[in-house]
Amino acid sequence: MGLKPALEKGGSGVFDVTVDGELIFSKHAVGRFPTHDEVLDKLPRAY
């Protein structure tokens, strides 16, 4: 896929998934961790 994932330290239970600086999932907003499919489905088609 050509992706280079990286884990960035957060705080206060924040778990956000971003791609190229764009937020694609926020645990804070939804109240739970994402499923694998939720993350994969939101990746831009270029990946």
CHARMM-style PDB file with segment names, atoms N, HN, CA, C and O in Angstrom:
ATOM      1  N   MET     1       0.813  -1.203   0.000  1.00  0.00      PROA
ATOM      2  CA  MET     1       0.000   0.000   0.000  1.00  0.00      PROA
ATOM      3  C   MET     1       0.852   1.261   0.000  1.00  0.00      PROA
ATOM      4  O   MET     1       0.368   2.327  -0.381  1.00  0.00      PROA
ATOM      5  N   GLY     2       2.079   1.168   0.408  1.00  0.00      PROA
ATOM      6  HN  GLY     2       2.472   0.302   0.718  1.00  0.00      PROA
ATOM      7  CA  GLY     2       2.932   2.334   0.413  1.00  0.00      PROA
ATOM      8  C   GLY     2       2.744   3.249   1.613  1.00  0.00      PROA
ATOM      9  O   GLY     2       3.228   4.381   1.609  1.00  0.00      PROA
ATOM     10  N   LEU     3       2.053   2.778   2.628  1.00  0.00      PROA
ATOM     11  HN  LEU     3       1.660   1.859   2.631  1.00  0.00      PROA
ATOM     12  CA  LEU     3       1.833   3.581   3.825  1.00  0.00      PROA
ATOM     13  C   LEU     3       2.962   3.372   4.813  1.00  0.00      PROA
ATOM     14  O   LEU     3       3.549   2.292   4.886  1.00  0.00      PROA
ATOM     15  N   LYS     4       3.260   4.413   5.569  1.00  0.00      PROA
ATOM     16  HN  LYS     4       2.783   5.290   5.509  1.00  0.00      PROA
ATOM     17  CA  LYS     4       4.247   4.324   6.628  1.00  0.00      PROA
ATOM     18  C   LYS     4       3.578   4.758   7.927  1.00  0.00      PROA
ATOM     19  O   LYS     4       3.646   5.929   8.299  1.00  0.00      PROA
ATOM     20  N   PRO     5       2.927   3.815   8.625  1.00  0.00      PROA
ATOM     21  CA  PRO     5       2.232   4.183   9.850  1.00  0.00      PROA
ATOM     22  C   PRO     5       3.219   4.580  10.945  1.00  0.00      PROA
ATOM     23  O   PRO     5       4.349   4.096  11.002  1.00  0.00      PROA
ATOM     24  N   ALA     6       2.754   5.471  11.804  1.00  0.00      PROA
ATOM     25  HN  ALA     6       1.835   5.863  11.757  1.00  0.00      PROA
ATOM     26  CA  ALA     6       3.563   5.908  12.938  1.00  0.00      PROA
ATOM     27  C   ALA     6       2.646   6.146  14.122  1.00  0.00      PROA
ATOM     28  O   ALA     6       1.528   6.639  13.970  1.00  0.00      PROA
ATOM     29  N   LEU     7       3.126   5.794  15.289  1.00  0.00      PROA
ATOM     30  HN  LEU     7       4.034   5.394  15.413  1.00  0.00      PROA
ATOM     31  CA  LEU     7       2.384   6.024  16.518  1.00  0.00      PROA
ATOM     32  C   LEU     7       2.905   7.305  17.151  1.00  0.00      PROA
ATOM     33  O   LEU     7       4.102   7.445  17.404  1.00  0.00      PROA
ATOM     34  N   GLU     8       2.004   8.225  17.400  1.00  0.00      PROA
ATOM     35  HN  GLU     8       1.032   8.111  17.195  1.00  0.00      PROA
ATOM     36  CA  GLU     8       2.375   9.474  18.047  1.00  0.00      PROA
ATOM     37  C   GLU     8       1.758   9.514  19.428  1.00  0.00      PROA
ATOM     38  O   GLU     8       0.564   9.261  19.590  1.00  0.00      PROA
ATOM     39  N   LYS     9       2.563   9.828  20.415  1.00  0.00      PROA
ATOM     40  HN  LYS     9       3.533  10.033  20.284  1.00  0.00      PROA
ATOM     41  CA  LYS     9       2.087   9.869  21.789  1.00  0.00      PROA
ATOM     42  C   LYS     9       1.031  10.957  21.957  1.00  0.00      PROA
ATOM     43  O   LYS     9       1.220  12.098  21.534  1.00  0.00      PROA
ATOM     44  N   GLY    10      -0.072  10.587  22.576  1.00  0.00      PROA
ATOM     45  HN  GLY    10      -0.226   9.661  22.920  1.00  0.00      PROA
ATOM     46  CA  GLY    10      -1.141  11.527  22.882  1.00  0.00      PROA
ATOM     47  C   GLY    10      -1.312  11.613  24.382  1.00  0.00      PROA
ATOM     48  O   GLY    10      -0.451  11.168  25.141  1.00  0.00      PROA
ATOM     49  N   GLY    11      -2.397  12.173  24.798  1.00  0.00      PROA
ATOM     50  HN  GLY    11      -3.096  12.535  24.181  1.00  0.00      PROA
ATOM     51  CA  GLY    11      -2.661  12.271  26.217  1.00  0.00      PROA
ATOM     52  C   GLY    11      -4.147  12.243  26.492  1.00  0.00      PROA
ATOM     53  O   GLY    11      -4.952  12.428  25.579  1.00  0.00      PROA
ATOM     54  N   SER    12      -4.516  12.016  27.728  1.00  0.00      PROA
ATOM     55  HN  SER    12      -3.861  11.866  28.469  1.00  0.00      PROA
ATOM     56  CA  SER    12      -5.912  12.052  28.169  1.00  0.00      PROA
ATOM     57  C   SER    12      -6.812  11.065  27.435  1.00  0.00      PROA
ATOM     58  O   SER    12      -8.001  11.333  27.258  1.00  0.00      PROA
ATOM     59  N   GLY    13      -6.263   9.921  27.001  1.00  0.00      PROA
ATOM     60  HN  GLY    13      -5.298   9.703  27.145  1.00  0.00      PROA
ATOM     61  CA  GLY    13      -7.073   8.908  26.332  1.00  0.00      PROA
ATOM     62  C   GLY    13      -7.421   9.233  24.893  1.00  0.00      PROA
ATOM     63  O   GLY    13      -8.288   8.587  24.305  1.00  0.00      PROA
ATOM     64  N   VAL    14      -6.759  10.221  24.322  1.00  0.00      PROA
ATOM     65  HN  VAL    14      -6.055  10.745  24.800  1.00  0.00      PROA
ATOM     66  CA  VAL    14      -7.021  10.593  22.933  1.00  0.00      PROA
ATOM     67  C   VAL    14      -6.462   9.510  22.014  1.00  0.00      PROA
ATOM     68  O   VAL    14      -5.322   9.075  22.177  1.00  0.00      PROA
ATOM     69  N   PHE    15      -7.265   9.082  21.054  1.00  0.00      PROA
ATOM     70  HN  PHE    15      -8.191   9.435  20.921  1.00  0.00      PROA
ATOM     71  CA  PHE    15      -6.826   8.137  20.028  1.00  0.00      PROA
ATOM     72  C   PHE    15      -7.428   8.616  18.728  1.00  0.00      PROA
ATOM     73  O   PHE    15      -8.604   8.380  18.451  1.00  0.00      PROA
ATOM     74  N   ASP    16      -6.621   9.288  17.932  1.00  0.00      PROA
ATOM     75  HN  ASP    16      -5.665   9.479  18.156  1.00  0.00      PROA
ATOM     76  CA  ASP    16      -7.051   9.803  16.638  1.00  0.00      PROA
ATOM     77  C   ASP    16      -6.266   9.106  15.544  1.00  0.00      PROA
ATOM     78  O   ASP    16      -5.084   8.807  15.711  1.00  0.00      PROA
ATOM     79  N   VAL    17      -6.921   8.849  14.434  1.00  0.00      PROA
ATOM     80  HN  VAL    17      -7.881   9.092  14.299  1.00  0.00      PROA
ATOM     81  CA  VAL    17      -6.256   8.298  13.264  1.00  0.00      PROA
ATOM     82  C   VAL    17      -6.271   9.383  12.202  1.00  0.00      PROA
ATOM     83  O   VAL    17      -7.329   9.874  11.810  1.00  0.00      PROA
ATOM     84  N   THR    18      -5.076   9.753  11.740  1.00  0.00      PROA
ATOM     85  HN  THR    18      -4.216   9.354  12.059  1.00  0.00      PROA
ATOM     86  CA  THR    18      -4.970  10.769  10.700  1.00  0.00      PROA
ATOM     87  C   THR    18      -4.203  10.211   9.508  1.00  0.00      PROA
ATOM     88  O   THR    18      -3.343   9.343   9.660  1.00  0.00      PROA
ATOM     89  N   VAL    19      -4.522  10.713   8.329  1.00  0.00      PROA
ATOM     90  HN  VAL    19      -5.221  11.418   8.205  1.00  0.00      PROA
ATOM     91  CA  VAL    19      -3.820  10.371   7.099  1.00  0.00      PROA
ATOM     92  C   VAL    19      -3.496  11.667   6.399  1.00  0.00      PROA
ATOM     93  O   VAL    19      -4.389  12.456   6.089  1.00  0.00      PROA
ATOM     94  N   ASP    20      -2.221  11.887   6.151  1.00  0.00      PROA
ATOM     95  HN  ASP    20      -1.496  11.246   6.404  1.00  0.00      PROA
ATOM     96  CA  ASP    20      -1.768  13.129   5.503  1.00  0.00      PROA
ATOM     97  C   ASP    20      -2.335  14.360   6.201  1.00  0.00      PROA
ATOM     98  O   ASP    20      -2.722  15.333   5.553  1.00  0.00      PROA
ATOM     99  N   GLY    21      -2.377  14.304   7.524  1.00  0.00      PROA
ATOM    100  HN  GLY    21      -2.063  13.513   8.050  1.00  0.00      PROA
ATOM    101  CA  GLY    21      -2.855  15.436   8.308  1.00  0.00      PROA
ATOM    102  C   GLY    21      -4.365  15.552   8.426  1.00  0.00      PROA
ATOM    103  O   GLY    21      -4.860  16.464   9.089  1.00  0.00      PROA
ATOM    104  N   GLU    22      -5.108  14.649   7.796  1.00  0.00      PROA
ATOM    105  HN  GLU    22      -4.706  13.908   7.258  1.00  0.00      PROA
ATOM    106  CA  GLU    22      -6.574  14.684   7.842  1.00  0.00      PROA
ATOM    107  C   GLU    22      -7.090  13.645   8.839  1.00  0.00      PROA
ATOM    108  O   GLU    22      -6.723  12.472   8.768  1.00  0.00      PROA
ATOM    109  N   LEU    23      -7.932  14.077   9.757  1.00  0.00      PROA
ATOM    110  HN  LEU    23      -8.230  15.030   9.815  1.00  0.00      PROA
ATOM    111  CA  LEU    23      -8.516  13.187  10.752  1.00  0.00      PROA
ATOM    112  C   LEU    23      -9.531  12.262  10.090  1.00  0.00      PROA
ATOM    113  O   LEU    23     -10.480  12.721   9.453  1.00  0.00      PROA
ATOM    114  N   ILE    24      -9.322  10.942  10.247  1.00  0.00      PROA
ATOM    115  HN  ILE    24      -8.551  10.569  10.764  1.00  0.00      PROA
ATOM    116  CA  ILE    24     -10.283   9.999   9.668  1.00  0.00      PROA
ATOM    117  C   ILE    24     -11.042   9.229  10.740  1.00  0.00      PROA
ATOM    118  O   ILE    24     -12.061   8.607  10.441  1.00  0.00      PROA
ATOM    119  N   PHE    25     -10.562   9.258  11.998  1.00  0.00      PROA
ATOM    120  HN  PHE    25      -9.735   9.764  12.241  1.00  0.00      PROA
ATOM    121  CA  PHE    25     -11.296   8.635  13.092  1.00  0.00      PROA
ATOM    122  C   PHE    25     -10.856   9.264  14.402  1.00  0.00      PROA
ATOM    123  O   PHE    25      -9.670   9.510  14.617  1.00  0.00      PROA
ATOM    124  N   SER    26     -11.823   9.523  15.276  1.00  0.00      PROA
ATOM    125  HN  SER    26     -12.787   9.323  15.101  1.00  0.00      PROA
ATOM    126  CA  SER    26     -11.544  10.083  16.593  1.00  0.00      PROA
ATOM    127  C   SER    26     -12.255   9.266  17.665  1.00  0.00      PROA
ATOM    128  O   SER    26     -13.485   9.228  17.707  1.00  0.00      PROA
ATOM    129  N   LYS    27     -11.483   8.612  18.533  1.00  0.00      PROA
ATOM    130  HN  LYS    27     -10.484   8.643  18.499  1.00  0.00      PROA
ATOM    131  CA  LYS    27     -12.074   7.869  19.644  1.00  0.00      PROA
ATOM    132  C   LYS    27     -12.843   8.814  20.556  1.00  0.00      PROA
ATOM    133  O   LYS    27     -13.889   8.448  21.092  1.00  0.00      PROA
ATOM    134  N   HSD    28     -12.335  10.019  20.733  1.00  0.00      PROA
ATOM    135  HN  HSD    28     -11.485  10.316  20.298  1.00  0.00      PROA
ATOM    136  CA  HSD    28     -12.998  11.002  21.589  1.00  0.00      PROA
ATOM    137  C   HSD    28     -14.401  11.327  21.061  1.00  0.00      PROA
ATOM    138  O   HSD    28     -15.348  11.438  21.840  1.00  0.00      PROA
ATOM    139  N   ALA    29     -14.530  11.477  19.757  1.00  0.00      PROA
ATOM    140  HN  ALA    29     -13.761  11.387  19.124  1.00  0.00      PROA
ATOM    141  CA  ALA    29     -15.820  11.836  19.161  1.00  0.00      PROA
ATOM    142  C   ALA    29     -16.808  10.671  19.190  1.00  0.00      PROA
ATOM    143  O   ALA    29     -18.007  10.883  19.371  1.00  0.00      PROA
ATOM    144  N   VAL    30     -16.313   9.438  19.013  1.00  0.00      PROA
ATOM    145  HN  VAL    30     -15.339   9.267  18.866  1.00  0.00      PROA
ATOM    146  CA  VAL    30     -17.183   8.266  18.881  1.00  0.00      PROA
ATOM    147  C   VAL    30     -17.327   7.504  20.196  1.00  0.00      PROA
ATOM    148  O   VAL    30     -18.335   6.835  20.423  1.00  0.00      PROA
ATOM    149  N   GLY    31     -16.311   7.606  21.064  1.00  0.00      PROA
ATOM    150  HN  GLY    31     -15.492   8.149  20.878  1.00  0.00      PROA
ATOM    151  CA  GLY    31     -16.378   6.945  22.362  1.00  0.00      PROA
ATOM    152  C   GLY    31     -15.874   5.506  22.375  1.00  0.00      PROA
ATOM    153  O   GLY    31     -16.121   4.766  23.327  1.00  0.00      PROA
ATOM    154  N   ARG    32     -15.173   5.116  21.325  1.00  0.00      PROA
ATOM    155  HN  ARG    32     -14.973   5.717  20.552  1.00  0.00      PROA
ATOM    156  CA  ARG    32     -14.636   3.752  21.248  1.00  0.00      PROA
ATOM    157  C   ARG    32     -13.499   3.727  20.234  1.00  0.00      PROA
ATOM    158  O   ARG    32     -13.312   4.660  19.453  1.00  0.00      PROA
ATOM    159  N   PHE    33     -12.751   2.635  20.270  1.00  0.00      PROA
ATOM    160  HN  PHE    33     -12.903   1.877  20.904  1.00  0.00      PROA
ATOM    161  CA  PHE    33     -11.689   2.456  19.285  1.00  0.00      PROA
ATOM    162  C   PHE    33     -12.297   2.026  17.951  1.00  0.00      PROA
ATOM    163  O   PHE    33     -13.370   1.423  17.931  1.00  0.00      PROA
ATOM    164  N   PRO    34     -11.630   2.325  16.844  1.00  0.00      PROA
ATOM    165  CA  PRO    34     -12.155   1.924  15.539  1.00  0.00      PROA
ATOM    166  C   PRO    34     -11.914   0.441  15.278  1.00  0.00      PROA
ATOM    167  O   PRO    34     -11.022  -0.165  15.871  1.00  0.00      PROA
ATOM    168  N   THR    35     -12.707  -0.130  14.396  1.00  0.00      PROA
ATOM    169  HN  THR    35     -13.432   0.363  13.914  1.00  0.00      PROA
ATOM    170  CA  THR    35     -12.430  -1.477  13.902  1.00  0.00      PROA
ATOM    171  C   THR    35     -11.407  -1.340  12.774  1.00  0.00      PROA
ATOM    172  O   THR    35     -11.198  -0.249  12.243  1.00  0.00      PROA
ATOM    173  N   HSD    36     -10.785  -2.437  12.423  1.00  0.00      PROA
ATOM    174  HN  HSD    36     -10.954  -3.323  12.854  1.00  0.00      PROA
ATOM    175  CA  HSD    36      -9.830  -2.402  11.312  1.00  0.00      PROA
ATOM    176  C   HSD    36     -10.510  -1.914  10.034  1.00  0.00      PROA
ATOM    177  O   HSD    36      -9.961  -1.089   9.304  1.00  0.00      PROA
ATOM    178  N   ASP    37     -11.710  -2.432   9.773  1.00  0.00      PROA
ATOM    179  HN  ASP    37     -12.157  -3.102  10.366  1.00  0.00      PROA
ATOM    180  CA  ASP    37     -12.426  -2.058   8.548  1.00  0.00      PROA
ATOM    181  C   ASP    37     -12.783  -0.575   8.519  1.00  0.00      PROA
ATOM    182  O   ASP    37     -12.753   0.045   7.456  1.00  0.00      PROA
ATOM    183  N   GLU    38     -13.121   0.000   9.673  1.00  0.00      PROA
ATOM    184  HN  GLU    38     -13.146  -0.503  10.536  1.00  0.00      PROA
ATOM    185  CA  GLU    38     -13.445   1.426   9.696  1.00  0.00      PROA
ATOM    186  C   GLU    38     -12.254   2.265   9.249  1.00  0.00      PROA
ATOM    187  O   GLU    38     -12.411   3.246   8.522  1.00  0.00      PROA
ATOM    188  N   VAL    39     -11.080   1.876   9.683  1.00  0.00      PROA
ATOM    189  HN  VAL    39     -10.952   1.079  10.273  1.00  0.00      PROA
ATOM    190  CA  VAL    39      -9.880   2.619   9.290  1.00  0.00      PROA
ATOM    191  C   VAL    39      -9.576   2.375   7.818  1.00  0.00      PROA
ATOM    192  O   VAL    39      -9.354   3.322   7.064  1.00  0.00      PROA
ATOM    193  N   LEU    40      -9.564   1.111   7.407  1.00  0.00      PROA
ATOM    194  HN  LEU    40      -9.744   0.342   8.020  1.00  0.00      PROA
ATOM    195  CA  LEU    40      -9.242   0.796   6.020  1.00  0.00      PROA
ATOM    196  C   LEU    40     -10.222   1.423   5.033  1.00  0.00      PROA
ATOM    197  O   LEU    40      -9.817   1.895   3.971  1.00  0.00      PROA
ATOM    198  N   ASP    41     -11.508   1.430   5.379  1.00  0.00      PROA
ATOM    199  HN  ASP    41     -11.838   1.047   6.242  1.00  0.00      PROA
ATOM    200  CA  ASP    41     -12.514   2.005   4.482  1.00  0.00      PROA
ATOM    201  C   ASP    41     -12.374   3.511   4.322  1.00  0.00      PROA
ATOM    202  O   ASP    41     -12.838   4.069   3.328  1.00  0.00      PROA
ATOM    203  N   LYS    42     -11.749   4.174   5.275  1.00  0.00      PROA
ATOM    204  HN  LYS    42     -11.372   3.721   6.082  1.00  0.00      PROA
ATOM    205  CA  LYS    42     -11.619   5.629   5.207  1.00  0.00      PROA
ATOM    206  C   LYS    42     -10.299   6.088   4.593  1.00  0.00      PROA
ATOM    207  O   LYS    42     -10.073   7.285   4.422  1.00  0.00      PROA
ATOM    208  N   LEU    43      -9.434   5.138   4.263  1.00  0.00      PROA
ATOM    209  HN  LEU    43      -9.618   4.165   4.402  1.00  0.00      PROA
ATOM    210  CA  LEU    43      -8.189   5.519   3.623  1.00  0.00      PROA
ATOM    211  C   LEU    43      -8.476   6.001   2.202  1.00  0.00      PROA
ATOM    212  O   LEU    43      -9.322   5.433   1.511  1.00  0.00      PROA
ATOM    213  N   PRO    44      -7.781   7.036   1.772  1.00  0.00      PROA
ATOM    214  CA  PRO    44      -7.973   7.486   0.392  1.00  0.00      PROA
ATOM    215  C   PRO    44      -7.638   6.365  -0.580  1.00  0.00      PROA
ATOM    216  O   PRO    44      -6.749   5.559  -0.308  1.00  0.00      PROA
ATOM    217  N   ARG    45      -8.314   6.305  -1.671  1.00  0.00      PROA
ATOM    218  HN  ARG    45      -9.036   6.960  -1.892  1.00  0.00      PROA
ATOM    219  CA  ARG    45      -8.152   5.226  -2.647  1.00  0.00      PROA
ATOM    220  C   ARG    45      -6.734   5.183  -3.215  1.00  0.00      PROA
ATOM    221  O   ARG    45      -6.320   4.152  -3.744  1.00  0.00      PROA
ATOM    222  N   ALA    46      -5.992   6.265  -3.117  1.00  0.00      PROA
ATOM    223  HN  ALA    46      -6.328   7.103  -2.687  1.00  0.00      PROA
ATOM    224  CA  ALA    46      -4.624   6.285  -3.623  1.00  0.00      PROA
ATOM    225  C   ALA    46      -3.731   5.309  -2.868  1.00  0.00      PROA
ATOM    226  O   ALA    46      -2.680   4.907  -3.368  1.00  0.00      PROA
ATOM    227  N   TYR    47      -4.152   4.927  -1.654  1.00  0.00      PROA
ATOM    228  HN  TYR    47      -5.006   5.254  -1.248  1.00  0.00      PROA
ATOM    229  CA  TYR    47      -3.356   4.002  -0.860  1.00  0.00      PROA
ATOM    230  C   TYR    47      -3.804   2.619  -1.166  1.00  0.00      PROA
ATOM    231  OT1 TYR    47      -3.271   1.660  -0.609  1.00  0.00      PROA
TER     232      TYR     47
END
